[in-house]
Amino acid sequence: MTIPNLRNILFALQLLLVPIRAQHNVSGEAITTRFWDCCKPSCSWRGKASVSQPIQDCDINDAPHNNPNQGSGCGTGGTAYTCNNQQPWAVNDTLSYGFAGVFLTGHPETEDFWCCACYQLDFTSDPLKGKSMIVQASNSAFEVNKVNRFSLAVPGGNTTSQDACSRQYNVDQSVFGATGSGVGSLDECDRLPEQLRDACRWRFDWFQDAQYPTANFHRVACPKEITDKTKCTRNDEPAFVAGKPSASTVIAGSSLLAGVPMLLASLLLAQ
């Protein structure tokens, strides 16, 4: 094997490693907001990303849909809504799990980059410093597209002019609070449908009713407790788990590159 051919092999290996590291080593600073509109999650549509199946959506009775092409209950005449189990919950005093609409700068309008991926949010502003959340990207948050954003799915945390919640739960839309802010107090959580009240209370308890808290984020392996609810895992999850999240993935990639000269030396000696 000639030296030029060996150089070509090395170059090809480097090209293969670049997208792996770029996809895995996702981290940065972000703002967080809240929403709960009951609409079919954006990542529930077929073809949004390379996944085991789209994010599970549900019918008006909260029964899982078997047709990811079913239209959204938000103003389109469809019958697909957010499943009510896709709400946040506390694991312990400093960790919660949940779901979020995501926007990551540098990847505009590319839901295939984040749909069904999980991210750890380490909060950096009071009153949440020292607390973290792991969320799965079930939706997209294109409304604010100048910064990294995670819009946490919190019943009673915010609402919009959409009336999907009214149709899904057969209640007046006002029980979900004011447009743009949601319910105004812990006591108002008692007005929500019973299956959503605990998550509404979570906002005032674990989350301490924080307003637009900032966080450092990085991609992590999705906890089974989360994917059991959504039935969605990314097809690149096994490679991500094998490589470990964030910095350790870069180290693994660098180690592989460091071993290439040994491989080339062995090839040369074999000639």
C-alpha positions as CSV (number, residue, x, y, z in Angstrom):
1,M,0.0,0.0,0.0
2,T,1.5,3.4,-1.0
3,I,1.8,6.4,1.3
4,P,-0.7,8.5,-0.7
5,N,-3.3,5.7,-0.3
6,L,-2.6,5.6,3.4
7,R,-3.1,9.4,3.6
8,N,-6.4,9.0,1.8
9,I,-7.5,6.4,4.4
10,L,-6.5,8.7,7.3
11,F,-8.5,11.6,5.7
12,A,-11.5,9.4,5.2
13,L,-11.4,8.3,8.9
14,Q,-11.3,12.0,10.0
15,L,-14.3,12.9,7.8
16,L,-16.3,10.0,9.4
17,L,-15.5,11.2,12.9
18,V,-16.4,14.8,12.4
19,P,-20.2,14.4,12.1
20,I,-20.3,11.9,15.0
21,R,-18.6,14.3,17.3
22,A,-20.6,17.3,16.1
23,Q,-23.9,15.4,16.6
24,H,-23.0,14.1,20.1
25,N,-21.2,17.0,21.6
26,V,-24.2,19.3,21.8
27,S,-24.0,21.8,24.6
28,G,-24.3,25.5,25.4
29,E,-26.3,28.1,27.2
30,A,-30.1,28.4,26.9
31,I,-33.2,30.2,28.1
32,T,-36.2,28.2,29.3
33,T,-39.9,29.1,28.9
34,R,-43.1,27.2,29.5
35,F,-46.1,26.1,27.4
36,W,-49.0,23.7,27.4
37,D,-51.3,23.9,24.3
38,C,-52.6,20.3,24.1
39,C,-51.7,20.3,20.4
40,K,-50.2,17.3,18.7
41,P,-46.4,17.6,19.4
42,S,-44.4,18.6,16.4
43,C,-42.1,15.6,16.8
44,S,-45.2,13.3,16.5
45,W,-45.3,13.8,12.8
46,R,-43.8,11.1,10.6
47,G,-40.4,11.9,9.0
48,K,-39.3,14.7,11.4
49,A,-36.2,12.7,12.4
50,S,-34.6,9.3,12.2
51,V,-36.3,7.6,15.2
52,S,-37.9,4.4,16.3
53,Q,-41.3,6.0,15.9
54,P,-42.5,9.6,16.3
55,I,-43.4,11.0,19.7
56,Q,-46.6,9.2,20.9
57,D,-49.7,11.4,20.5
58,C,-53.2,10.6,21.8
59,D,-56.8,10.9,20.9
60,I,-59.4,13.0,22.8
61,N,-59.7,10.2,25.4
62,D,-55.9,10.0,25.9
63,A,-55.7,6.7,24.1
64,P,-52.5,6.4,22.0
65,H,-52.9,6.9,18.3
66,N,-51.5,4.3,15.9
67,N,-51.5,6.7,13.0
68,P,-48.7,9.4,13.1
69,N,-50.3,11.1,10.1
70,Q,-53.4,12.0,12.1
71,G,-54.0,15.7,12.1
72,S,-53.6,17.9,15.1
73,G,-56.5,18.9,17.3
74,C,-55.3,22.5,17.1
75,G,-57.5,24.1,14.5
76,T,-57.0,21.6,11.7
77,G,-60.0,19.4,12.4
78,G,-57.6,16.5,13.5
79,T,-58.0,14.3,16.5
80,A,-54.4,14.1,17.8
81,Y,-53.4,15.8,21.0
82,T,-50.6,15.8,23.6
83,C,-50.8,12.7,25.7
84,N,-51.3,13.8,29.3
85,N,-48.4,11.8,30.7
86,Q,-45.9,14.0,28.8
87,Q,-45.7,16.4,31.7
88,P,-42.9,17.1,34.2
89,W,-42.3,15.3,37.5
90,A,-39.7,15.5,40.3
91,V,-37.3,12.6,40.6
92,N,-35.9,14.1,43.8
93,D,-35.3,17.6,45.3
94,T,-32.7,18.5,42.7
95,L,-33.7,16.6,39.6
96,S,-36.8,16.5,37.5
97,Y,-37.8,14.8,34.2
98,G,-40.0,16.3,31.5
99,F,-40.5,17.2,27.9
100,A,-39.8,20.4,25.9
101,G,-40.1,22.2,22.7
102,V,-36.5,22.9,21.5
103,F,-34.7,25.3,19.3
104,L,-30.9,25.2,18.9
105,T,-29.1,27.9,17.1
106,G,-27.0,26.8,14.2
107,H,-29.7,24.3,13.2
108,P,-32.6,26.5,12.1
109,E,-35.7,24.7,11.0
110,T,-33.9,21.3,11.4
111,E,-36.1,19.3,13.8
112,D,-34.2,16.2,12.7
113,F,-31.3,17.4,14.8
114,W,-33.2,17.4,18.1
115,C,-36.5,15.5,17.9
116,C,-36.6,12.8,20.5
117,A,-33.1,13.6,21.8
118,C,-32.7,14.2,25.6
119,Y,-30.9,17.1,27.2
120,Q,-29.8,17.9,30.7
121,L,-30.6,21.4,31.8
122,D,-28.4,22.6,34.7
123,F,-30.1,25.8,35.9
124,T,-27.9,28.8,36.3
125,S,-30.3,31.5,37.7
126,D,-32.2,31.8,40.9
127,P,-34.2,30.3,42.4
128,L,-33.2,27.1,40.6
129,K,-29.4,27.2,40.9
130,G,-28.3,23.7,41.9
131,K,-31.3,22.0,40.2
132,S,-31.4,20.1,36.9
133,M,-33.9,18.7,34.5
134,I,-33.6,16.0,31.9
135,V,-36.1,16.7,29.1
136,Q,-36.9,15.0,25.8
137,A,-37.4,17.1,22.8
138,S,-41.0,16.3,21.9
139,N,-41.7,19.6,20.2
140,S,-40.0,22.5,18.5
141,A,-39.8,26.2,19.7
142,F,-39.3,28.3,16.6
143,E,-41.0,31.4,17.9
144,V,-37.8,32.6,19.6
145,N,-35.0,31.7,17.2
146,K,-32.1,33.9,18.2
147,V,-31.0,31.9,21.2
148,N,-31.0,28.3,22.3
149,R,-34.4,27.7,23.9
150,F,-36.2,24.9,25.8
151,S,-39.9,25.5,26.2
152,L,-40.9,23.2,29.1
153,A,-44.2,21.4,28.7
154,V,-46.0,22.3,31.9
155,P,-49.8,22.1,32.3
156,G,-51.0,25.5,33.5
157,G,-47.6,26.9,32.8
158,N,-48.7,28.9,29.8
159,T,-51.4,28.8,27.2
160,T,-52.1,30.2,23.7
161,S,-55.1,31.3,21.7
162,Q,-55.5,27.7,20.6
163,D,-58.5,26.0,22.0
164,A,-57.3,22.4,21.8
165,C,-57.2,22.0,25.6
166,S,-60.9,23.0,25.7
167,R,-61.8,20.3,23.2
168,Q,-59.5,17.6,24.6
169,Y,-60.7,17.9,28.1
170,N,-64.2,19.4,27.5
171,V,-63.6,22.4,29.8
172,D,-63.5,26.1,29.3
173,Q,-60.1,27.2,27.9
174,S,-59.8,29.7,30.8
175,V,-59.1,27.0,33.3
176,F,-55.6,26.7,31.8
177,G,-54.9,30.3,32.7
178,A,-54.2,33.5,30.8
179,T,-52.7,33.5,27.3
180,G,-49.0,34.0,27.6
181,S,-48.7,33.2,31.3
182,G,-50.9,30.3,32.4
183,V,-52.5,30.0,35.9
184,G,-51.7,32.7,38.4
185,S,-51.3,30.7,41.6
186,L,-51.0,27.2,43.1
187,D,-54.7,27.2,44.1
188,E,-55.7,27.7,40.4
189,C,-54.1,24.3,39.6
190,D,-57.1,22.8,41.2
191,R,-59.2,24.0,38.3
192,L,-57.3,22.0,35.7
193,P,-58.4,18.5,34.7
194,E,-57.4,16.1,37.5
195,Q,-54.8,14.2,35.5
196,L,-52.8,17.5,35.0
197,R,-53.0,19.0,38.4
198,D,-49.8,17.4,39.9
199,A,-47.7,18.8,37.1
200,C,-49.3,22.2,37.5
201,R,-48.4,22.1,41.2
202,W,-44.8,21.0,40.2
203,R,-44.4,24.4,38.7
204,F,-45.0,26.1,42.0
205,D,-43.3,23.5,44.1
206,W,-40.1,22.0,42.6
207,F,-39.8,24.7,39.9
208,Q,-40.6,27.5,42.3
209,D,-42.6,29.4,39.7
210,A,-39.3,30.5,38.1
211,Q,-39.7,33.0,35.3
212,Y,-37.5,32.4,32.2
213,P,-34.7,30.7,34.1
214,T,-31.4,30.2,32.3
215,A,-29.5,26.9,32.0
216,N,-26.4,25.2,30.7
217,F,-27.5,22.3,28.6
218,H,-25.9,19.2,27.0
219,R,-27.3,16.1,25.3
220,V,-27.6,13.0,27.5
221,A,-28.8,9.4,27.1
222,C,-32.6,9.3,27.4
223,P,-33.9,7.8,30.6
224,K,-36.2,4.8,30.1
225,E,-38.8,6.5,32.3
226,I,-39.1,9.2,29.6
227,T,-39.0,7.0,26.5
228,D,-41.5,4.6,28.0
229,K,-44.0,7.5,27.8
230,T,-43.2,8.7,24.3
231,K,-42.1,5.4,22.7
232,C,-39.6,7.4,20.8
233,T,-35.8,6.9,20.7
234,R,-33.4,8.3,18.1
235,N,-31.7,5.9,15.8
236,D,-28.3,7.5,16.8
237,E,-29.0,6.9,20.5
238,P,-26.9,3.6,20.7
239,A,-23.9,5.3,19.1
240,F,-24.3,8.3,21.4
241,V,-24.6,6.1,24.5
242,A,-21.6,4.0,23.5
243,G,-19.6,7.2,23.0
244,K,-20.8,8.8,26.2
245,P,-22.2,12.4,26.3
246,S,-20.5,15.7,25.8
247,A,-16.8,16.0,26.4
248,S,-16.2,12.3,26.8
249,T,-17.4,11.8,23.3
250,V,-14.8,14.2,22.0
251,I,-12.1,12.4,24.0
252,A,-13.3,9.0,22.5
253,G,-13.1,10.4,19.0
254,S,-9.6,11.9,19.7
255,S,-8.4,8.6,21.0
256,L,-9.5,6.9,17.9
257,L,-7.7,9.4,15.8
258,A,-4.6,8.9,18.0
259,G,-4.6,5.2,17.2
260,V,-4.6,5.8,13.4
261,P,-0.8,6.2,13.1
262,M,-0.3,2.8,14.8
263,L,-2.7,1.3,12.3
264,L,-0.8,2.9,9.5
265,A,2.5,1.7,10.8
266,S,1.2,-1.8,11.0
267,L,0.0,-1.6,7.4
268,L,3.4,-0.3,6.3
269,L,5.2,-3.1,8.1
270,A,3.0,-5.6,6.5
271,Q,4.1,-4.5,3.0
